[in-house]
Amino acid sequence: MNFITYFITLALAIAALFKFYYSPRRTCPVAVNYHFTRRCNKACGFCFHTATTSYMEQPSKAKRGLQLLKRAGMRKINFAGGEPFLYNKFLGEMIDFCKKELDLESVSVVTNGSLVKESFLEKHGSNIDILAVSCDSFDEATNIEIGRGSGDQVSQLYRIGSWCRKYGIKFKINTVVCRLNYEEDLNTHIDALQPFRWKCFQVLIVAGENDSSDTLRDGRKFTITDQEYQSFCARHNRQKSFVAESNLLMAKSYLILDEYMRFLDRDGRAPSGPILEVGVQNALESVYWDEIAFKDRGGIYDWSRKQDSCTRVIKELDW
């Protein structure tokens, strides 16, 4: 190798190292919440993802988007709405695709529970790692006042819990702590239901969704102070499954993919372009996602049905 060739080779190696260490880090969308529909059969007064459109992506395009997310590093998908069980066929097809074809570590669904049937879980349950059911109170009158109740929400919750045990699905409960329930004591029912995870959110106001009388929902009358939220947490933190999620942790720590397969931004910016058009990385770069808050709120946990070596590695990831 002559003198000139040597220095050209050395310069190229230094440039490659510089690019590796100083180029912007690619964002890895480890866990994505896909709100594939905004339609819902309930009318929760504090809802922050309201039915402003009726659009839903075609199954073939949705699968292509999910493939792109998997290639970008997605390990967990959470199907949400709206109410995802309004579209059983689409939901079942996506669940099976994500587990069988994409081999994702975790496939979960968030639902109000009213439309969940055992026959669905019998058919698709082997591909569902987590089923999360929203329940804000064990007083039906309170649930009805919130807009989620139907008169039998509590009994349905117990049925779903038993079905999850039958089909090996991790049973999770989501509770929004708000003006109507922050003084309640839910310990007796949580003791009986024994969810593997009980996430308690402080009611959240999102601009353009539930922040005024001009939006479809006005959640301002449901808000509570940080001290009131902490009093609820102190009453229930003896529960091993209890996970507190205040506004500070929740607001910008979720990667939310909307019905157009765009990432939503909780920092005042417009949604990203659809990932099917602009790609996952370009979409991620146009919104703000707080990865530190994602870690702080326990965004990576025991999210698979079966605890294996892969899951243990994920739990140890340092973000």
PANU-170201 format. One record per residue (C-alpha): residue number from 1; x, y, z. Coordinates in steps of 0.05 Angstrom, whole numbers, plus 32768, in hexadecimal, padded with zeros to 4 digits. Layout:
<recs>
[rec NUM; [X; Y; Z]]
...
</recs>
This chain:
<recs>
[rec 1; [8000; 8000; 8000]]
[rec 2; [801F; 8043; 7FEC]]
[rec 3; [801F; 8082; 8016]]
[rec 4; [7FE3; 80A3; 7FF4]]
[rec 5; [7FB8; 8064; 7FF6]]
[rec 6; [7FC9; 805B; 8040]]
[rec 7; [7FB1; 80A1; 8053]]
[rec 8; [7F72; 809B; 8029]]
[rec 9; [7F61; 805A; 804C]]
[rec 10; [7F6F; 8079; 8090]]
[rec 11; [7F45; 80B6; 8081]]
[rec 12; [7F0A; 808A; 806B]]
[rec 13; [7F0F; 8061; 80AB]]
[rec 14; [7F10; 80A0; 80D7]]
[rec 15; [7ED4; 80BC; 80B1]]
[rec 16; [7EAE; 807B; 80BC]]
[rec 17; [7EBD; 807C; 8106]]
[rec 18; [7EA8; 80C5; 810B]]
[rec 19; [7E66; 80B6; 80E8]]
[rec 20; [7E59; 807A; 8116]]
[rec 21; [7E65; 80A1; 8157]]
[rec 22; [7E49; 80E5; 8145]]
[rec 23; [7E0F; 80D8; 8115]]
[rec 24; [7DC9; 80E0; 8134]]
[rec 25; [7DB3; 80A1; 8158]]
[rec 26; [7D7B; 807B; 8136]]
[rec 27; [7D3D; 8077; 8160]]
[rec 28; [7D27; 8030; 816E]]
[rec 29; [7CDA; 802B; 8176]]
[rec 30; [7CDD; 7FF3; 81AA]]
[rec 31; [7C94; 7FF8; 81BE]]
[rec 32; [7C5E; 8016; 8192]]
[rec 33; [7C15; 8025; 81A2]]
[rec 34; [7BED; 801D; 8161]]
[rec 35; [7BA9; 8040; 8168]]
[rec 36; [7B8E; 8024; 8128]]
[rec 37; [7B48; 8040; 8134]]
[rec 38; [7B2C; 807C; 8158]]
[rec 39; [7AE5; 8060; 8159]]
[rec 40; [7ACB; 804A; 819D]]
[rec 41; [7A8B; 8030; 81BB]]
[rec 42; [7A96; 8058; 81FB]]
[rec 43; [7A9A; 80A2; 820A]]
[rec 44; [7ACE; 80AC; 8241]]
[rec 45; [7ACD; 80F5; 8253]]
[rec 46; [7B19; 80FA; 8259]]
[rec 47; [7B2B; 80D3; 821A]]
[rec 48; [7B6B; 80EE; 81FA]]
[rec 49; [7B66; 80C8; 81B8]]
[rec 50; [7B21; 80DB; 81A0]]
[rec 51; [7AF8; 80C5; 8164]]
[rec 52; [7B0A; 80FF; 8137]]
[rec 53; [7B0D; 80D1; 80FA]]
[rec 54; [7AF1; 808E; 80E6]]
[rec 55; [7B2D; 807A; 80BB]]
[rec 56; [7B4E; 8036; 80C2]]
[rec 57; [7B88; 801C; 8099]]
[rec 58; [7B80; 7FE1; 8069]]
[rec 59; [7B9A; 7FA0; 8087]]
[rec 60; [7BD0; 7F97; 8051]]
[rec 61; [7BEB; 7FDD; 805D]]
[rec 62; [7BE8; 7FD6; 80A8]]
[rec 63; [7C11; 7F96; 80A4]]
[rec 64; [7C44; 7FB9; 8078]]
[rec 65; [7C4A; 7FF1; 80AB]]
[rec 66; [7C52; 7FBF; 80E4]]
[rec 67; [7C89; 7F9C; 80BC]]
[rec 68; [7CAE; 7FDF; 80B5]]
[rec 69; [7CA9; 7FEA; 8100]]
[rec 70; [7CC4; 7FA4; 810E]]
[rec 71; [7D00; 7FB1; 80E1]]
[rec 72; [7D0C; 7FF3; 8105]]
[rec 73; [7D10; 7FCF; 8148]]
[rec 74; [7CC9; 7FC9; 8163]]
[rec 75; [7CC4; 7F91; 8196]]
[rec 76; [7C7F; 7F9F; 81B3]]
[rec 77; [7C3E; 7FB4; 8191]]
[rec 78; [7C01; 7FCC; 81B7]]
[rec 79; [7BBF; 7FD0; 8191]]
[rec 80; [7B92; 8007; 81AB]]
[rec 81; [7B5B; 8037; 8195]]
[rec 82; [7B27; 804E; 819B]]
[rec 83; [7B0E; 8009; 81AA]]
[rec 84; [7B35; 7FD4; 8183]]
[rec 85; [7B01; 7F9D; 818E]]
[rec 86; [7AD0; 7FC3; 8162]]
[rec 87; [7AF9; 7FA4; 8129]]
[rec 88; [7B03; 7F5C; 813F]]
[rec 89; [7B18; 7F42; 80FB]]
[rec 90; [7B4D; 7F78; 80F0]]
[rec 91; [7B66; 7F72; 8137]]
[rec 92; [7B6B; 7F26; 8135]]
[rec 93; [7B8F; 7F29; 80F2]]
[rec 94; [7BC2; 7F5C; 810D]]
[rec 95; [7BCD; 7F35; 814D]]
[rec 96; [7BDC; 7EF4; 8128]]
[rec 97; [7C08; 7F18; 80F5]]
[rec 98; [7C32; 7F3A; 812B]]
[rec 99; [7C3F; 7EFB; 8152]]
[rec 100; [7C43; 7EC6; 811A]]
[rec 101; [7C62; 7EEE; 80E2]]
[rec 102; [7C89; 7F25; 8105]]
[rec 103; [7C99; 7EFB; 8143]]
[rec 104; [7C92; 7F37; 8171]]
[rec 105; [7CA4; 7F2D; 81B9]]
[rec 106; [7C64; 7F4C; 81D2]]
[rec 107; [7C1F; 7F57; 81B3]]
[rec 108; [7BED; 7F7B; 81E0]]
[rec 109; [7BA8; 7F9A; 81DA]]
[rec 110; [7B87; 7FD1; 8203]]
[rec 111; [7B3B; 7FCE; 8206]]
[rec 112; [7B01; 7FE8; 822F]]
[rec 113; [7AED; 7F9F; 8234]]
[rec 114; [7AA5; 7FA5; 8220]]
[rec 115; [7AAC; 7F80; 81DD]]
[rec 116; [7ADF; 7F4B; 81F2]]
[rec 117; [7AC5; 7F05; 81E7]]
[rec 118; [7AE2; 7EC2; 81FC]]
[rec 119; [7ADD; 7EA8; 81B5]]
[rec 120; [7B0E; 7EDE; 819D]]
[rec 121; [7B40; 7ECC; 81D3]]
[rec 122; [7B37; 7E82; 81C3]]
[rec 123; [7B49; 7E91; 817B]]
[rec 124; [7B80; 7EC5; 8183]]
[rec 125; [7B94; 7EC0; 81CC]]
[rec 126; [7BD3; 7E97; 81BF]]
[rec 127; [7BEF; 7ED4; 8199]]
[rec 128; [7BDC; 7F07; 81CE]]
[rec 129; [7C0F; 7F14; 8205]]
[rec 130; [7BE8; 7F4A; 822B]]
[rec 131; [7B9F; 7F5E; 822D]]
[rec 132; [7B96; 7FA0; 8251]]
[rec 133; [7B50; 7FB4; 8267]]
[rec 134; [7B3E; 7FFA; 827B]]
[rec 135; [7B19; 7FFF; 82BD]]
[rec 136; [7B16; 8041; 82E4]]
[rec 137; [7AE8; 802D; 831C]]
[rec 138; [7AC4; 7FF1; 833A]]
[rec 139; [7A87; 801C; 8345]]
[rec 140; [7A5C; 8016; 8307]]
[rec 141; [7A3D; 805A; 8314]]
[rec 142; [7A81; 807A; 8311]]
[rec 143; [7A93; 8055; 82D1]]
[rec 144; [7A52; 806D; 82B1]]
[rec 145; [7A60; 80B5; 82C7]]
[rec 146; [7AA5; 80B0; 82A8]]
[rec 147; [7A86; 8097; 8267]]
[rec 148; [7AA5; 8052; 8267]]
[rec 149; [7A71; 802B; 828F]]
[rec 150; [7A3B; 7FFF; 8273]]
[rec 151; [7A1E; 7FE1; 82B3]]
[rec 152; [7A46; 7FA1; 82B1]]
[rec 153; [7A8E; 7FB9; 82A7]]
[rec 154; [7AA6; 7F9C; 82E9]]
[rec 155; [7A89; 7F57; 82DD]]
[rec 156; [7AA5; 7F58; 8296]]
[rec 157; [7AEA; 7F69; 82B1]]
[rec 158; [7AE8; 7F2B; 82DE]]
[rec 159; [7AD3; 7F01; 82A2]]
[rec 160; [7B0C; 7F1A; 8278]]
[rec 161; [7B3D; 7F0D; 82B1]]
[rec 162; [7B27; 7EC5; 82B4]]
[rec 163; [7B2C; 7EBD; 8269]]
[rec 164; [7B73; 7ED9; 8269]]
[rec 165; [7B87; 7EA6; 829D]]
[rec 166; [7B66; 7E6F; 8274]]
[rec 167; [7B8B; 7E81; 8234]]
[rec 168; [7BCE; 7E95; 8252]]
[rec 169; [7BC8; 7EE0; 8244]]
[rec 170; [7BE6; 7F12; 8274]]
[rec 171; [7BAC; 7F39; 8292]]
[rec 172; [7BB7; 7F83; 829C]]
[rec 173; [7B8A; 7FBA; 82B7]]
[rec 174; [7B8F; 8004; 82A4]]
[rec 175; [7B70; 8038; 82D1]]
[rec 176; [7B6B; 8083; 82C3]]
[rec 177; [7B6D; 80A8; 8305]]
[rec 178; [7B40; 80E5; 8300]]
[rec 179; [7B12; 8113; 8326]]
[rec 180; [7ADC; 80DD; 832C]]
[rec 181; [7B06; 80A4; 8348]]
[rec 182; [7B45; 80BE; 8369]]
[rec 183; [7B29; 80B5; 83AF]]
[rec 184; [7B13; 806C; 83A3]]
[rec 185; [7B35; 802F; 83C1]]
[rec 186; [7B3A; 7FF8; 838C]]
[rec 187; [7B66; 7FC9; 83B3]]
[rec 188; [7B31; 7F94; 83C2]]
[rec 189; [7B22; 7F89; 8378]]
[rec 190; [7B6A; 7F8B; 8363]]
[rec 191; [7B7A; 7F57; 8398]]
[rec 192; [7B44; 7F2B; 837A]]
[rec 193; [7B55; 7F36; 8330]]
[rec 194; [7BA0; 7F30; 8338]]
[rec 195; [7BB6; 7F52; 82F7]]
[rec 196; [7BFF; 7F49; 82E5]]
[rec 197; [7C02; 7F94; 82DB]]
[rec 198; [7BD4; 7FCC; 82F2]]
[rec 199; [7BE5; 800E; 82D2]]
[rec 200; [7BC7; 804C; 82F1]]
[rec 201; [7BCB; 808B; 82C6]]
[rec 202; [7BC0; 80D2; 82DD]]
[rec 203; [7B8A; 80EE; 82AF]]
[rec 204; [7BAD; 8111; 8275]]
[rec 205; [7B98; 814E; 824C]]
[rec 206; [7BB1; 814E; 8204]]
[rec 207; [7BAC; 818C; 81D8]]
[rec 208; [7B79; 8185; 81A1]]
[rec 209; [7B5B; 8145; 81BE]]
[rec 210; [7B3C; 8153; 8202]]
[rec 211; [7B52; 8198; 8217]]
[rec 212; [7B17; 81C6; 820A]]
[rec 213; [7ACD; 81CC; 81FE]]
[rec 214; [7ADD; 81CD; 81B3]]
[rec 215; [7AFB; 8187; 81B3]]
[rec 216; [7AD2; 8147; 81AF]]
[rec 217; [7AE2; 813A; 81F9]]
[rec 218; [7AF2; 816D; 822F]]
[rec 219; [7B1A; 814B; 8264]]
[rec 220; [7B29; 8188; 828E]]
[rec 221; [7AF2; 817A; 82C0]]
[rec 222; [7B12; 8136; 82CE]]
[rec 223; [7B57; 814F; 82DF]]
[rec 224; [7B76; 8147; 8324]]
[rec 225; [7BB2; 8166; 8346]]
[rec 226; [7BF4; 8141; 834C]]
[rec 227; [7BE7; 813C; 8397]]
[rec 228; [7BA3; 811B; 838C]]
[rec 229; [7BC3; 80EA; 835B]]
[rec 230; [7BF9; 80DA; 838D]]
[rec 231; [7BC5; 80CD; 83C3]]
[rec 232; [7BA5; 8098; 8396]]
[rec 233; [7BE9; 8079; 8389]]
[rec 234; [7BFA; 8076; 83D3]]
[rec 235; [7BB9; 8052; 83E0]]
[rec 236; [7BC9; 801C; 83AD]]
[rec 237; [7C14; 8015; 83A8]]
[rec 238; [7C14; 7FD6; 83D3]]
[rec 239; [7BFB; 7FB1; 8395]]
[rec 240; [7C35; 7F8C; 8374]]
[rec 241; [7C16; 7F99; 8330]]
[rec 242; [7C0E; 7FE4; 833C]]
[rec 243; [7C30; 8012; 830A]]
[rec 244; [7C26; 805E; 8312]]
[rec 245; [7C29; 808A; 82D5]]
[rec 246; [7C24; 80D4; 82E1]]
[rec 247; [7C1A; 8109; 82AC]]
[rec 248; [7C65; 8118; 82AF]]
[rec 249; [7C77; 80D1; 829C]]
[rec 250; [7C3E; 80C3; 826C]]
[rec 251; [7C37; 8101; 8240]]
[rec 252; [7C72; 80F6; 8210]]
[rec 253; [7C8C; 80B0; 821F]]
[rec 254; [7C5E; 8089; 81F0]]
[rec 255; [7C69; 807C; 81A7]]
[rec 256; [7C22; 8083; 818C]]
[rec 257; [7C13; 806E; 8144]]
[rec 258; [7BCF; 8088; 812D]]
[rec 259; [7B9D; 806C; 80FC]]
[rec 260; [7BC4; 8089; 80C1]]
[rec 261; [7C03; 8067; 80DB]]
[rec 262; [7C21; 80AA; 80EF]]
[rec 263; [7C46; 80B6; 8130]]
[rec 264; [7C22; 80E8; 815B]]
[rec 265; [7C49; 8120; 817E]]
[rec 266; [7C3A; 8136; 81C5]]
[rec 267; [7C69; 8172; 81C1]]
[rec 268; [7C3D; 819F; 8198]]
[rec 269; [7C54; 818A; 8153]]
[rec 270; [7C2A; 816B; 811B]]
[rec 271; [7C28; 8120; 8111]]
[rec 272; [7C5F; 80FF; 80E9]]
[rec 273; [7C54; 80E9; 80A2]]
[rec 274; [7C38; 80A3; 809A]]
[rec 275; [7C6F; 806F; 80A4]]
[rec 276; [7C58; 804D; 8063]]
[rec 277; [7C6C; 808C; 803D]]
[rec 278; [7CA6; 80AB; 8063]]
[rec 279; [7CC4; 806E; 8087]]
[rec 280; [7CC9; 8061; 80D1]]
[rec 281; [7D09; 8089; 80E0]]
[rec 282; [7CF2; 80C7; 80BC]]
[rec 283; [7CAF; 80C3; 80E0]]
[rec 284; [7CD1; 80BB; 8123]]
[rec 285; [7D00; 80F6; 8117]]
[rec 286; [7CC5; 8125; 810B]]
[rec 287; [7CA5; 8119; 8150]]
[rec 288; [7CBD; 811C; 8198]]
[rec 289; [7CC1; 80DB; 81C0]]
[rec 290; [7CDE; 80DE; 8206]]
[rec 291; [7D07; 809E; 820A]]
[rec 292; [7D20; 80AE; 8250]]
[rec 293; [7CD8; 80B4; 8269]]
[rec 294; [7CC8; 8073; 8244]]
[rec 295; [7CFD; 8051; 826E]]
[rec 296; [7CEA; 8075; 82AF]]
[rec 297; [7CA2; 805E; 82AA]]
[rec 298; [7CB7; 8016; 82A1]]
[rec 299; [7CA9; 8012; 8257]]
[rec 300; [7CD0; 7FD1; 8252]]
[rec 301; [7CB6; 7F9A; 827F]]
[rec 302; [7CA1; 7F51; 827F]]
[rec 303; [7C75; 7F59; 8243]]
[rec 304; [7C76; 7F13; 8225]]
[rec 305; [7C49; 7ED8; 8236]]
[rec 306; [7C86; 7EAC; 823F]]
[rec 307; [7CC2; 7EC5; 8263]]
[rec 308; [7CFF; 7EAE; 823C]]
[rec 309; [7D46; 7EC5; 8232]]
[rec 310; [7D32; 7EFA; 81FF]]
[rec 311; [7D01; 7F1A; 8230]]
[rec 312; [7D35; 7F1B; 8268]]
[rec 313; [7D65; 7F3F; 823A]]
[rec 314; [7D31; 7F73; 8229]]
[rec 315; [7D22; 7F81; 8272]]
[rec 316; [7D6C; 7F90; 827C]]
[rec 317; [7D71; 7FC0; 8242]]
[rec 318; [7D8F; 8003; 8257]]
[rec 319; [7D6F; 803E; 8233]]
</recs>
